[in-house]
Amino acid sequence: MRSASYNAFGKPSEVLKIIDSPMPEPGPNEVRVKTILASIHNHDLITVKGQYGDKPDLPATAGSEALGVVDAVGENVKGFSVGDRVAAASVHGTWAEYFTAPATMVFAVPDELEDEIAAQLIAMPLSALMLLEFMQLQPGQWAILNAANGAVGKSFAMIAAARGIPTISLVRRAEAVQELTNLGIKHAVDTSQSDWKDKVRELVGDSQISAAVDSLGGEASNDLLDLLGDNGTLVSFGVMAGEPMVLNPSNLIFKQAVIKGFWGSKTSREMDIENKKRLINELIERGVNKQLTLPVEAIYDLEDINEAVSGKVQKGKKGKVLLKL
């Protein structure tokens, strides 16, 4: 079978090669999936670079999420049959014609859900939904997040809105505000404007912001803390700025704020299977009902992997880049 594999960590467009790999065999409690579409996530690219929290043994096949059809079932697997249409995430080697996965990490998806949505339904949207529940937000409570035009940010705003939780999406370009508006996301604010904090406070009015999600780090962390209400929670989700969080201790003390870290992949792996099914069923329902829209930037054949992962394609994209197998 064809697979996008690498023998050394490095720049994805340089180290990834299409090779002929042995067909994987499912072990006990595993299924084998014939891939239809696979997502290219930022964490996949970081993994290939050797910079992610989970570092695979080399050589390795890249990819962690895909839509496909069950092709073989291992011993002790219940609930799956050959031919089932499934989505899988937080697994390994999905940038290949076939991959194996624990049955607990694979979920049936209905025919009503489009392939392009199903192929990216779990990793980012599930992270957004787990994040929402992690912060224990109730309908009517405000949340704010930066880097909000990323896949998690878009999903977070849409799912929160469907649950009655208002959000403020911070972006750094006017074009990004329009991008979110076009998806039906309300309350997007451009932080390149000098009065952006005043705009946020105007949106919230007499209410207060109960939770904030920081994907940047650096000074952006303190901006969120400054806007957070009393007894609010600041969640560290990423460090895109490549800098430590900068926090004003006065804000921490007098607001009695709480700071927590959240790692979606670890939370997903450790979550009770029935609870995860509950969340994924909600995502499926939101996707079918068009309450959750997952844009696609482009679809590439696996043979064009080096172009698909290149900076030219990945930088400035407005949706997910998918691989067709």
C-alpha positions in Angstrom: 0.0 0.0 0.0 1.0 3.6 -0.4 1.9 5.7 2.6 3.4 9.1 3.4 6.3 8.1 5.7 9.6 9.6 7.0 12.9 8.2 8.3 14.1 11.4 10.1 12.4 14.4 11.7 12.5 17.6 9.8 10.7 19.9 7.4 7.6 17.9 6.3 7.8 18.9 2.7 11.4 17.6 2.6 11.3 14.5 4.8 8.0 12.9 3.8 8.2 10.3 1.0 5.5 8.2 -0.7 6.6 4.6 -0.2 5.2 1.1 -0.6 4.5 -0.2 2.9 3.3 -3.6 4.1 -0.4 -3.8 4.7 -1.0 -3.4 8.5 -2.8 -6.2 10.3 -5.3 -5.4 13.1 -4.3 -6.8 16.5 -6.7 -7.7 19.3 -9.2 -4.9 20.0 -8.2 -3.2 16.7 -9.8 -2.5 13.3 -8.2 -1.9 10.0 -9.6 1.1 8.0 -9.4 1.7 4.3 -8.8 5.5 4.1 -11.1 7.8 2.1 -9.9 11.2 3.2 -7.3 12.2 5.8 -6.8 15.6 7.5 -3.5 17.5 7.7 -3.4 19.1 11.1 -0.8 21.5 12.5 0.1 18.9 15.2 0.7 16.4 12.4 3.3 18.7 10.9 4.9 19.4 14.3 5.1 15.7 14.9 7.0 15.2 11.6 9.3 17.9 12.8 9.9 16.0 16.0 8.6 18.9 18.2 5.3 17.4 19.4 4.5 16.0 22.9 4.1 12.5 21.3 7.3 11.6 19.4 6.9 8.4 17.2 9.6 5.8 16.7 11.2 6.1 13.3 10.6 5.2 10.5 7.0 6.4 10.9 3.9 7.0 8.8 2.4 10.4 9.3 -1.2 11.4 10.0 -3.6 11.1 13.0 -7.2 11.6 11.7 -9.1 10.1 8.8 -12.5 9.0 7.4 -12.6 5.5 6.0 -14.3 2.2 5.8 -13.6 -0.7 8.2 -11.7 -3.3 6.1 -10.8 -5.9 8.8 -11.7 -6.5 12.4 -9.3 -7.9 15.1 -10.1 -10.3 17.9 -12.5 -9.2 20.7 -13.8 -6.2 18.7 -17.5 -5.6 19.2 -19.7 -3.0 17.5 -17.9 -2.9 14.2 -18.2 -4.8 11.0 -16.4 -4.8 7.6 -17.9 -2.1 5.5 -18.8 0.3 8.3 -18.1 4.0 7.5 -16.0 5.4 10.4 -13.9 8.4 11.5 -10.8 8.0 13.7 -8.5 10.5 15.4 -5.7 10.5 17.9 -4.4 7.5 16.1 -1.2 6.9 14.0 -0.4 6.5 10.3 -3.6 7.8 8.6 -1.7 9.2 5.6 -1.8 5.8 4.0 -4.2 3.7 2.0 -4.9 1.6 5.1 -4.3 2.1 8.9 -5.1 0.2 12.1 -6.6 1.8 15.2 -7.9 0.8 18.6 -11.6 0.2 18.3 -12.1 2.6 21.1 -10.7 5.4 18.9 -13.0 4.7 15.9 -16.5 6.0 15.6 -19.3 5.2 13.2 -20.6 8.2 11.1 -23.9 8.4 9.3 -24.2 8.7 5.5 -25.9 12.1 5.9 -22.6 13.6 7.1 -20.5 14.8 4.2 -17.0 13.2 3.7 -15.2 16.5 4.0 -16.8 17.2 7.4 -16.5 13.6 8.7 -12.7 13.5 7.8 -12.0 16.4 10.2 -14.9 15.9 12.7 -13.0 14.6 15.7 -9.6 16.1 16.3 -10.3 19.8 16.3 -14.0 20.0 16.9 -13.7 17.4 19.7 -10.9 19.4 21.2 -13.2 22.5 21.1 -16.1 20.6 22.7 -13.9 19.0 25.4 -12.4 22.5 26.0 -15.9 23.9 26.4 -16.8 21.2 28.9 -13.5 21.5 30.7 -14.3 25.2 31.4 -17.7 24.2 32.8 -19.5 27.0 31.0 -23.2 27.4 31.3 -25.6 29.0 28.8 -25.3 32.8 29.0 -21.7 32.8 30.3 -19.2 34.6 28.1 -16.0 33.1 26.8 -13.2 34.7 24.8 -10.4 33.1 22.8 -7.5 34.3 20.7 -6.2 32.9 17.4 -9.9 32.3 16.8 -9.7 31.8 13.0 -8.0 28.4 13.5 -9.9 25.1 13.3 -10.4 24.8 17.0 -11.4 28.5 17.4 -14.0 28.3 14.6 -15.5 25.0 16.0 -15.4 26.4 19.6 -17.5 29.5 18.6 -20.0 27.4 16.6 -20.5 24.7 19.2 -20.7 27.3 22.0 -23.4 29.3 20.1 -25.4 26.1 19.6 -25.2 25.6 23.4 -26.2 29.1 24.2 -22.8 30.3 25.2 -21.7 33.7 23.7 -18.1 34.0 22.6 -15.7 36.7 21.5 -13.3 35.6 18.8 -10.0 37.5 18.7 -8.1 37.7 15.4 -5.3 39.9 14.1 -6.6 40.9 10.7 -9.7 42.5 9.3 -9.9 39.8 6.7 -10.1 37.2 9.5 -13.0 39.0 11.0 -14.8 38.7 7.7 -13.8 35.1 7.4 -15.5 34.3 10.7 -18.5 36.5 9.9 -19.0 34.5 6.6 -19.3 31.4 8.7 -22.0 32.9 10.8 -19.7 33.4 13.8 -20.7 36.5 15.8 -18.5 38.9 17.9 -15.2 38.7 16.0 -12.8 41.4 17.0 -9.6 42.6 15.3 -6.8 43.1 17.8 -4.8 45.1 15.4 -7.1 48.0 16.1 -6.0 50.2 19.0 -9.4 50.2 20.7 -10.1 46.5 20.5 -10.4 46.0 24.2 -13.0 48.7 24.4 -15.0 46.8 21.7 -14.8 43.6 23.7 -16.0 45.4 26.9 -18.8 47.0 24.9 -19.9 43.6 23.6 -20.0 42.1 27.1 -21.8 45.0 28.6 -22.9 44.5 32.2 -21.9 40.8 32.1 -18.4 39.5 32.6 -16.1 37.1 30.8 -16.1 33.8 32.7 -13.4 32.0 30.7 -10.6 32.7 28.3 -8.6 30.4 25.9 -5.0 31.4 25.1 -3.5 29.8 22.1 -0.7 32.4 21.7 1.2 33.0 24.9 3.5 36.0 25.4 1.7 39.4 26.0 -1.5 38.0 24.5 -2.0 36.0 27.7 -2.1 39.1 29.8 -4.5 40.7 27.4 -7.0 37.9 28.1 -6.3 38.0 31.8 -7.0 41.8 31.7 -10.4 41.2 30.2 -11.3 38.2 32.3 -14.0 38.7 35.0 -13.7 37.9 38.7 -13.1 34.3 39.6 -12.6 33.6 35.9 -10.5 30.8 34.3 -7.7 31.3 31.8 -6.9 28.2 29.9 -3.5 27.8 28.2 -4.2 25.8 24.9 -1.2 26.7 22.8 2.0 28.8 22.5 1.9 30.0 18.9 3.9 33.1 19.8 6.7 30.9 21.0 7.0 32.9 24.2 6.2 32.2 27.9 2.9 33.5 29.1 3.2 37.1 30.5 0.8 37.7 33.4 0.2 40.7 35.6 0.1 39.3 39.2 -2.3 42.1 40.3 -4.9 40.7 37.9 -4.3 37.2 39.2 -4.6 38.3 42.8 -7.5 40.8 42.7 -9.6 38.8 40.2 -8.8 35.5 42.0 -8.3 34.1 38.6 -7.5 30.4 37.9 -5.0 29.3 35.2 -5.2 25.8 33.8 -3.5 23.9 31.0 -5.5 21.8 28.5 -4.1 19.2 26.1 -6.9 17.8 23.9 -5.0 14.7 22.6 -4.3 13.4 26.2 -7.8 14.3 27.4 -9.2 12.4 24.4 -7.1 9.3 25.0 -8.0 9.2 28.7 -11.7 9.9 28.4 -14.3 7.3 29.2 -15.5 5.8 25.9 -19.2 6.4 26.6 -18.5 10.1 27.5 -16.5 10.4 24.2 -19.4 8.9 22.2 -21.7 11.4 23.8 -19.6 14.3 22.6 -19.0 12.9 19.1 -22.7 12.2 18.7 -23.2 15.9 19.5 -20.6 16.8 16.8 -22.3 14.6 14.3 -25.7 16.2 15.1 -24.3 19.7 14.8 -22.6 18.8 11.5 -25.7 17.2 10.0 -27.9 20.2 11.1 -25.3 22.7 9.7 -24.7 24.2 13.2 -21.1 23.1 12.7 -19.3 24.1 9.4 -15.8 22.8 8.7 -14.3 24.6 5.7 -12.0 22.8 3.3 -9.1 24.8 1.7 -8.1 22.1 -0.7 -8.0 18.3 -1.3 -4.7 16.7 -2.6 -4.0 13.2 -3.8 -1.5 11.4 -1.5 1.0 11.5 -4.3 1.1 15.3 -3.9 1.9 15.2 -0.2 5.0 17.4 -0.4 3.0 20.2 -1.9 0.0 19.6 0.5 2.2 20.1 3.5 4.3 23.0 2.1 4.3 26.5 3.6 2.8 27.8 0.4 -0.4 25.7 1.0 -0.5 25.7 4.8 0.2 29.4 5.4 -2.9 31.6 5.4 -5.3 28.7 4.6 -9.0 29.4 5.5 -9.9 25.7 5.9 -8.5 22.2 6.4 -6.2 20.7 3.8 -7.3 17.0 3.1 -5.6 14.1 1.5 -7.5 11.8 -0.9 -6.6 8.2 -1.1 
